[in-house]
């Protein structure tokens, strides 16, 4: 696993989630003040990035207008991606 700043626009979020607006707002305030403290985790499958966790952090950074987000990147084959989508 490696740490990398990835453009938010390049991270696919294939499973829609309903985020808690209060939690997103609290994270926005925290990230604006001290920065993102915990990277989100993404899968890299054939050069594409997929995010399944860190939804609130992702949305907070996106709403703050950040162009990139710090990620823990784990390379995986398509079979692992399919398991996440099942």
Number of C-alpha atoms within 10 A of each C-alpha: 11 9 13 13 13 17 14 18 11 11 19 14 15 11 11 8 11 7 12 10 12 10 13 19 16 13 20 21 14 14 16 13 9 8 12 18 10 11 17 20 21 25 25 18 16 10 8 12 21 21 20 18 14 15 19 22 23 24 18 24 23 16 12 13 10 12 12 17 20 20 21 17 21 15 16 13 11 13 10 12 14 9 8 14 10 5
